[in-house]
Amino acid sequence: MRFQTFFILAIGFAGVTQPVLAQDCSSLDQAGMNQCAGESYAKADSELNAQYRELRQRLSGDKEGLGRLTTAQRNWIAFRDAECDFATAGVAGGSIFPTVQANCLETITRSRIDDFNTYLTCEEGDLSCPVPPAG
C-alpha cells in the first residue's frame, strides 16, 4: 500500500518535477533534487511577493480593498500550507519529501501568480477587477 501511494504521488508530480530538472542542476541525487526544488519554489515565492507588493501599492488609497487583499492572502497561505501538508502525507518522513513538498508549494504559488497577473493587467473600465489599472 505504501509503495502504491508513493507511485501514485510520483506519477502525479512527474509533470511538476520537469521544470525543476530542467534547471541547471548538476547533482541529480536526492539531496540535489531537494535543493533544486527548494530553489525553484523560492523563485516562485519571490515572484509572488513582488506582485503582492504591486497590488498593495495600487490599493494604497483604498483601505477596504487593501484589507480584503490582506485577508485573502492570509487565507490563501493557510490553504496552500494545508493543501501541501495533505498532498505530501504519503511521503512524509521520506528523503523525497522536501522535493514533493517544494513542488506542491511551487505549483500552488504559480497558480496564485496567475491570479495576481489577472488583477495586475485589468483594463480600465473592467468592473470585475478589484484593482485599479496601472497608471
VMD Tcl script that draws the C-alpha trace (Angstrom):
set ca {
  {0.00 0.00 0.00}
  {2.84 2.41 0.86}
  {4.50 1.68 -2.48}
  {1.21 2.23 -4.30}
  {0.71 5.59 -2.58}
  {4.28 6.62 -3.39}
  {3.86 5.51 -7.00}
  {0.64 7.50 -7.40}
  {2.26 10.59 -5.90}
  {5.33 10.16 -8.08}
  {3.17 9.96 -11.21}
  {1.09 12.91 -10.05}
  {4.12 15.09 -9.51}
  {6.01 13.88 -12.59}
  {4.91 16.88 -14.63}
  {5.71 19.23 -11.79}
  {9.26 17.98 -11.38}
  {10.16 18.51 -15.02}
  {10.81 22.26 -14.67}
  {12.99 21.55 -11.64}
  {15.11 19.05 -13.54}
  {15.32 21.45 -16.48}
  {17.21 23.93 -14.30}
  {20.97 23.96 -14.31}
  {21.35 21.44 -11.50}
  {24.42 19.28 -11.84}
  {23.52 16.94 -8.99}
  {20.66 14.55 -9.58}
  {20.97 12.68 -6.30}
  {18.13 13.16 -3.83}
  {19.85 15.97 -1.97}
  {20.41 17.79 -5.25}
  {16.80 17.34 -6.31}
  {15.64 18.61 -2.91}
  {17.84 21.67 -3.28}
  {16.70 22.31 -6.86}
  {13.04 22.01 -5.94}
  {13.54 24.34 -2.99}
  {15.27 26.93 -5.15}
  {12.54 26.71 -7.79}
  {9.86 27.25 -5.15}
  {11.83 30.16 -3.64}
  {11.92 31.82 -7.07}
  {8.16 31.44 -7.47}
  {7.60 32.78 -3.95}
  {9.78 35.79 -4.73}
  {7.76 36.49 -7.89}
  {4.54 36.23 -5.91}
  {5.81 38.61 -3.24}
  {6.77 41.19 -5.87}
  {3.28 41.02 -7.35}
  {1.71 41.24 -3.90}
  {3.71 44.41 -3.19}
  {2.49 45.87 -6.51}
  {-1.12 45.02 -5.66}
  {-0.75 46.63 -2.23}
  {0.74 49.73 -3.82}
  {-2.14 50.02 -6.30}
  {-4.64 49.62 -3.47}
  {-2.86 52.05 -1.14}
  {-5.68 54.59 -1.50}
  {-8.40 52.00 -0.85}
  {-8.31 50.98 2.80}
  {-11.14 48.44 2.41}
  {-9.64 46.92 -0.73}
  {-6.25 46.67 0.95}
  {-7.85 44.93 3.92}
  {-9.62 42.47 1.62}
  {-6.37 41.70 -0.20}
  {-4.56 41.13 3.09}
  {-7.31 38.81 4.36}
  {-7.43 36.91 1.07}
  {-3.66 36.44 1.04}
  {-3.53 35.23 4.63}
  {-6.30 32.74 3.91}
  {-4.59 31.65 0.70}
  {-1.33 30.99 2.60}
  {-3.24 28.86 5.12}
  {-4.87 26.95 2.24}
  {-1.55 26.46 0.43}
  {0.14 25.09 3.52}
  {-2.76 22.81 4.48}
  {-3.15 21.51 0.92}
  {0.53 20.67 0.59}
  {0.54 19.10 4.05}
  {-2.27 16.82 2.88}
  {-0.85 16.19 -0.60}
  {2.56 15.16 0.75}
  {1.32 12.94 3.59}
  {2.25 9.78 1.69}
  {5.93 10.71 1.58}
  {6.22 12.44 4.97}
  {9.45 11.45 6.65}
  {10.97 10.15 3.42}
  {14.01 11.51 1.64}
  {11.84 12.64 -1.29}
  {9.55 14.68 0.98}
  {11.37 18.02 0.51}
  {11.17 17.69 -3.29}
  {7.50 16.72 -3.30}
  {6.64 19.44 -0.79}
  {8.54 22.15 -2.71}
  {6.89 21.05 -5.95}
  {3.46 21.27 -4.35}
  {4.19 24.71 -2.90}
  {5.52 25.91 -6.24}
  {2.53 24.62 -8.20}
  {0.02 26.35 -5.93}
  {2.15 29.50 -5.81}
  {2.34 29.66 -9.61}
  {-1.45 29.41 -9.71}
  {-1.66 32.39 -7.36}
  {0.82 34.25 -9.57}
  {-1.60 33.71 -12.46}
  {-4.41 35.15 -10.32}
  {-2.30 38.19 -9.46}
  {-1.33 38.65 -13.11}
  {-5.02 38.84 -13.96}
  {-5.52 41.55 -11.34}
  {-2.45 43.48 -12.45}
  {-3.42 43.50 -16.12}
  {-7.06 44.56 -15.81}
  {-8.10 47.13 -18.34}
  {-9.63 50.39 -17.25}
  {-13.38 50.06 -17.02}
  {-13.34 46.36 -16.08}
  {-15.82 46.41 -13.22}
  {-14.96 42.82 -12.24}
  {-11.40 43.81 -11.37}
  {-10.73 44.61 -7.70}
  {-7.52 46.52 -8.51}
  {-7.21 49.88 -10.27}
  {-5.21 49.84 -13.50}
  {-1.57 50.94 -13.51}
  {-1.07 54.41 -14.11}
}
mol new
graphics top color blue
foreach p $ca { graphics top sphere $p radius 0.5 }
foreach p [lrange $ca 0 end-1] q [lrange $ca 1 end] { graphics top cylinder $p $q radius 0.2 }
display resetview
